[in-house]
Amino acid sequence: MSVPEKLTTEQFATAFTDFITQMAGAAQQAAAPGAYVELLTDHFGVDPLSVDTVSQMFPWWRHADVDTALATVFPETTPKGLRYPQGSEVSFSELLTDRYQQFEQGALAYETMPVGFERRRRVITNGLWVAQFKGQPVAVLQTKNQSFGHAQSQLEIMCAEETIGDELSPELRRCMDLHSTLRGEYVTLAGSAFQDEGLSVQFHDRPRIREADVILPSGSLDRIRRHVLGLSEMKAQLREAGQHLKRGILLYGPPGTGKTHTVRHLIGGDSSTTVIVLTGPALGNIAMAAETARALQPALVVLEDCDLVAEDRDFGDGGRPLLFEILDTLDGLSEDADVAFVLTTNRAAVLEPALAQRPGRVDLAVEIPLPDHEGRLKLFTLYSQELSFSPQGLRDAADSTEGITASFAKEAIRRAVVNAAAEQRSAGDEDLRGAVAELLSDQDLLTTKLLASAQDWDTDGSEDFDEDLHGGLDE
């Protein structure tokens, strides 16, 4: 018996690879066809591996819309469940070749998702829809894809006729938008698509703030309402006249003066409007938000504290300022889209260079200044409702608080009530005078700063204590 020559490392690796490939092929030929191969062969009448497929990805927060669209397009179809090891890649190719015999039919897997404020619904996580569309056989694989570090909703469509696939994809997208859980809702996008957890959507109860409770200089609120809400009411006339509906408005001024309070009033102004709020890292996802707003119009997109991203860089070539990306997205939306963009900032000077280089993105800029004497009196009156302060006591408070903000006025009323309650009595004018003096005193200098009084407001905007849209102090 002759002894074979010693193999080199490269020769051994090549031979071993060939051996493994041959063994895998033999095992696949020996194995009985999987249940899905038989199912789809019977459905299409041909080998399903010869049928073309098209994949579509959607943000995970739109998975409930994907689920609804499938049920709408295929009302007579009951999807089939998939069972496979956790972490496995799920696709028609993997499902049909099933090289490791890991897929089998089983019960549908569900996940509960938010579909509105304090509302949740069970949606299919992974399912196979074997159906008919316009009289032709189709199959749609609905899965949760986590291959990019965060969840995405994936659809893979299998159609024997290419024209059917070309019609099915837009029909599913149309149904997603028409029946979207986001339509007419007030939501915030949090996080970033570049973070592991990805973007998440949080639904909020729509605030109800009366016009009388928004204390601004005379005429300011009317201008803001007309630009944001009024144009939607006139959209038929504007479109007929060839005028654009898309609009942008900038609200600027010191922290605590009423910008966010004004935005909350606008959010509650029309319950049929879809509201999408971006703040912090989520501002980098303006393109996705704008696309969603266009699909779900009429819509309002709120970009809070845009000055905070004025110097941030995007992920494209050259690393342009993220603010330019925001302004370009506003410009890229079609002119007849009934979408209003509301930008807020404490530092208008930071935005001016970008706005100057991108003219036309913002149609109206409205200053929300520190309240004058009349405004301060209205604020003290507003926050003292059902309390026993006299008209003169409220005027005295307004007289002595030049340069303060709405946040300051609200805290002064609250502190007067707290001080009186500590002595087990109702608050009166003396308590209000004492609370105002206390907040303005040297001992409470930091509190005054936190409430953003004029004399302590850092003009570069570093003292940013503007209220959150969804709670905290009303400006």
N, C-alpha and C positions, 0 to 999 in steps of 0.2 A: 504494500500500500504506500503510495507516494505521499509525501508530506507537502501540502500546498505552500506556495511561497507566502512569506509574511506580507500582509496587506499594510499599506500606508494608512494613516489616519483618515485622509480624504477618501481613499477607496472604501474603507470600512463604512464611513458615514454615508456614502452614496449607496452602497449595497444595503445597508440597514434601512435607509429611507425607501428604497424600492420594495424591500420586504414588507414594511409596514403598509405601504400603499396597496400592494397586492392583497395582503390579508384583509384590509378594510374593504376593498372591492369585493373580495370573496364573501365576506360576512354580509355585505349589503345585498349581494345576489341571493344568498341563502335565506335571508330574512324574508318573511312574508310581507307583502305590501302593507303599509300602515293604514289605519282607519281613514285618515284624512286623504290619502291617495285614492282610495276606493271611492270615498264620498265625492271628491272633486272631479274624478274621472267620470263618474255617473252623471254629475251635474253639467259638465261642459261637453261630454261626449268625446273628448280627446285627452291625451296625456296632459295633466295640469302643468307639468314642468315646461311644456311648450307654449303656455299662455303667458302673455306679457303682464307685468305688474307695474304699478306706479305707487310711490310712497309719498305721504304728506305728513309734515310735522306741525304741531300746534303747541302753544304754551300749555302747561298742565292745568292752569287755572281756567282754560277753556274746554277741559275734558267733558264737563257736564253738557256743554253745548254740542260737542261731538256726539255724545251719547244720545241726546235728544234728536239730532239731525238724522242719525241712523234709524231710530225708531219711527221718525216721520217719513223718511223715504221708503222704508221697508216695513209698513205697518202689519203685513201678514206674516212676517218672518220671525221665528224664535231663534235667537242666536245660540250657538253651541259653545260649551265651555272648553277650556284648555287646561290640561294638567301637565306641569313640567317642573324640573328642579329650579329652585330660586336662583336668580342670577343668570339664567340661560338667555341667549338671544332668541327673540321670537320673530320669525318672518316666514313668508310662504316658502322660501327656499329651504330654511331649516326644518319647517314643519313637514315638507314633502320628502326631503331626503332622509331626515331623521337618522343621521349616521350613528347615533348612540342609543337609539330606541328610548328616547326620553320623553316623547310627547304621547299623550293619550287623551281621549275624550273624558270629560268629567263635568262636575257642576260648575256653573258660572261663578266667577270671582267678582265680588263687589267691593266698592269703597264708598264711604259716606263723604260728600263734599258740600261746602256751603253754596247755596243757590239764591241767597237773599239775606237781609238782616234777620238774624236769629232763625233762619230757615236752612235746613239741610236735606239732601236727597241722596238716595242710594244710586250709584251709577256703576256700570259694568267696567271692570278694570281690563280684563282680557276676554275677548269673545270673537267667534267666527260667524259672520253673517253670510249664509248661502242663500241667494235670493234671485229674483228676476227684476230687471229694470228695463222698461219699455219693451217687454217681451223677450229680452235676451238674458242669458245666464250671466250672473256676476257673483263675485265673492269678495267680501271685505273683512280684513283682519284688523281688529281694534285692540290695541295693546298700550301698555304703559312702558315707555322706553326710558331707561335710566343709564344709557351708555355714555352720556356726557357729564356725569356727575350730579345731575339733577333731573327730576322727572319731566318727561314730555309726553304729550298725547300723540300717538302715531296711528295713521290709517294706511293700510296697504290694500290697494284695489286691484283685483284680477278680473280682466275682461277679455273675452275672445275677440270681440269686435272693437277696434281702436276708437271708432266714432262714439261707441257707447261709453267708453272710459272718458272721452273728452266731454261728454255731457254729464256724466255722473259726478265728477269732481266738483264742478261749479254748482251743481244742484245741492250737494251736501254742504258746501260753503254758504250758499244762499239760505238754507234751512238753519244752519248754525247761527247766522246773523239775525234772521227773522225771529227765531225762538230763543235767542240768547238769554241766559239768566242775568246777564249784565244790563240788558235793555231797561232803561228807565230807573236804574238803580244808582246809588251813590257809593262809590268804592274808592279805596286807595290801593295803589300798587306799592309794595314794600320790597326791599332787597334789590338784587341786581341779577341780571341774566348771567353775569360773569362770576357769581358766587356759587358755592356748592349747592346751597339750598334753593337757588334760583329765585324767580319772582313769586310772590304770593299776593293774593287778593283778599282784602278785608271789606266786608259789607258794613255799612253804617245806616243808622236811622236818619232819615232826612230831617235836618233842623227846620224849625218854623220860627223865623224871626221877623217880626212886623217891621214895616217901613218906619214906623214911629220910634222903634227901638234902635235904629241906626242913626247915630248922631254925627252928622257930617256938615261941612259948610253948605249954605243954601245952594241948591241946584246940583250939587255934586252927585247925590244918589240918583237923581233923575237922569243925568247924563250916563251914569254907569248902567242903570237898568235898561235904558233905551238901547244902548250899544250891545249889551249882552243878551237880554231877553226880548227886547222890542223888535229887533231885526228878524227874529224867528217868527214873530207874529205877522210880519210883512213879507215873508219869503216868496209868496206867490207873485206879488207885485214886483219885487226886486228881480226875480228871475225873468219875468216877462220883459222888464226894462233892461235886461242884460247887465245887471249890477251884481257884484259878488256878495256872497253871504258869509264866507269865511272872514273872521275878524279876530283881532288881538287887542287886549287892553292891559295896560301896566298900572298897577296901584303902588304908589311909592310914598314913603314917609318914615318918620321915626318909629321904633318899636312901640307897640302898645297903643297906637292911635286909632285903630279900628279897621285895619286892612283885612285881617282874617275874619273879623266880625261881619264886615261887608260881604266877603266871599260866602260866608255861611248863609247870609240873607239871600244871595243869588242862588245858592244851591237849593234852597227851599222854595224858590220862586216859581218853579214849574216842575211838577211831579213826573211829567212825561219825558223830561230831559235826562239823558245818561250823563252822569258826572264821574270823571276819572281824575283823581288827585295824585300828583307825583311830588315827592319831596325827598331830600337827601340823595342817597345813591341811586334811587329809582328814577331820578331825572335823566339818567343816561339812557333810559328806555323810552324816550319821547317818541321815537319813530313807531314803536309798537303801540303806544297809547294813541297816537294820532290815527293809525290805521284802524284800531278798534273803534275810536270815536267816529270816524267816517262811516264805518259799517253800521253803527248804532245811532246815527244822527236822528233827531237833534241831540247834540252833545256839548258838554262843557268840560274843558280840560284845564285843570288848575295846576300851575307850576309854582310851588311855594319857595320863597327865598332863593330866587334865581341867582342872586349875587354870590351865593355860596359855591356855585359851580363855575363862576366867571373865569377862574384860572385853572380849573380842572381840565385834563386832556382826555380826548377820546382814544379809541383803540385803533384808529385808522392810520394811514401813512402820514407822517409829519406831526401827528399828535396835536391836531387843532384844538383850541379851547372848546370845551363841551358846550358852552353857551352858543357858539356859532352853530353847532350841530342842532341845538334846539331851534334856533332862528331859521335855519335852512329847512327843518322839518315843517315849520309853520308855513314857509313859502312854498313847499312842495305839494301841499294839500290842494286839491282842486278848488277853484274859485267858488263853485256853487255848492260846496259842502256846508251844511248848516252846523258848523262847529265853531264855538267861541273859545279862545285861549285867554286865560286870565293869569298874568304873571304878577307876583308880589315881590317887593324888595325893600330892604331898609337902607340900601345904598345905591341910589339911582346913578350916582356918578360912576360907579363901577361898570354899570351896564351901558352907559352912553357911547363909548367907543364901538362896542359891538352893534348897538342899534344904528349908529351912524353908518357903519359899513354894510348893514343889512336893512336898508330903508324899506318901508312898506310892510314889515312883519307886524308891527304894532300900530294900530290905527288911532288909538286914543291913550293918552297918559293922564292919569288923574292923581293929584297929590292928596294924600290923607294927612293933613297937618295936625299939630297939637291944637286942642280945642281952644277957641276964644272964650270970652266971658259968657256969652250966650250958650255956647256949647257946653261949658262946664256946668252951668246951671241946669241945662237939660239932662246932663249925665247924673248929677246928684239927685235930681228929681226922679229920673228913671230908676235908679238903684234903691231909692228910699220908698218905693211904693208900699203901701199898707203899714208904714212906720209913722211915728208921731212927731216928725220934725216939722217945724213951722216954715212957711214960705220965707220968712226973714232969716231963719237959721240956715236954710239952703243957699240963700243969696250970700250970706256971710261966708259960707264955705267956698262958694265960687269966687268971691272977691279975694280970698286969701291964698288961692292956689294957682296963680298964673304959671303957666309952663308945665302943668301936670298932664297926665294922660287919662284915658278912660279907665285903665287898669287901676290907677291911683284912686280915682273917685270911687270905684267899687270897693276897694279895700278899706277906704276911710269909712264908708257906711258900715261895712261888716265889723270893723274894729270898734266902732261906736256901740253897736249892738252887743258885741262880746263883752266890752268893759261894763256896760250896764247890767248885762245878765250875771256877771260875776258878783254884783251887789243885789241881785234878785229884784230888778226893777226894769221898766221899759226904758228904751233909749230916748233921749231928748236932745234939744239943741246944744246944751252944754257938753253932752257926750260927743256930739259930732265935732264941735270946736276943739275939744280935747284930742280926739282921734286925728284930726287934721294936723294940729300942732305937734302931736307925737310923731307922726310920719315925716314931718318936715324938720324935726329937731336933729341936732348933731348926733344924738344917741341912735337915731334910726337912719343914718345916712346910707348904709348899705341897702336897707329895705327900700328906700326911696330910689336908689339906683336900679334895684331889681324891678321896680314898677315903672322905670324908664321916664323919670321926670326930665324936663328939657335941660336943666342946668347940669345934669349928670350924664346926659346921653353922649356917648363917644361917637363923634361924627364919622369915624371910619367904620361904624357898624359892628364893632367887636362886642358890644353889649346887646346881644340879640335874645330878647326874652319874649318875643311875639308869641301869642297864644297858639296852641295847637288847634287845628280845625275841628277836632272831635272831642274837645273837653278843655278843662282848665279855665282860666279867667276869660271872661268875655271882654273884648277890647272896647 
